[in-house]
Amino acid sequence: MASGAFVGAIFGFTVALYSNAVRKLPVFQAPWEHVVYAGIGAYAGNKVVEYTDRTAAEVDEMIKERQERNKVLREP
């Protein structure tokens, strides 16, 4: 889970750097923006990891249910 937050924070920080570069501002014109973007990126990274884990658990549950139904149908 920490890796998702770390990757998200790096992505958010990079977005802030890119935004300043496109506007031709000094790299650290407003340093609090970098912190805010990194925080938003970390939050989004955590949500992606949670979504992936939840989806994997739901798929595993669906597979087990399908196997149970198929086992009942196959028995004579």
Secondary structure, 3 states (H helix, E strand, C coil): CHHHHHHHHHHHHHHHHHHHHHCCCCCCCCHHHHHHHHHHHHHHHHHHHHHHHHHHHHHHHHHHHHHHHHHHHHCC
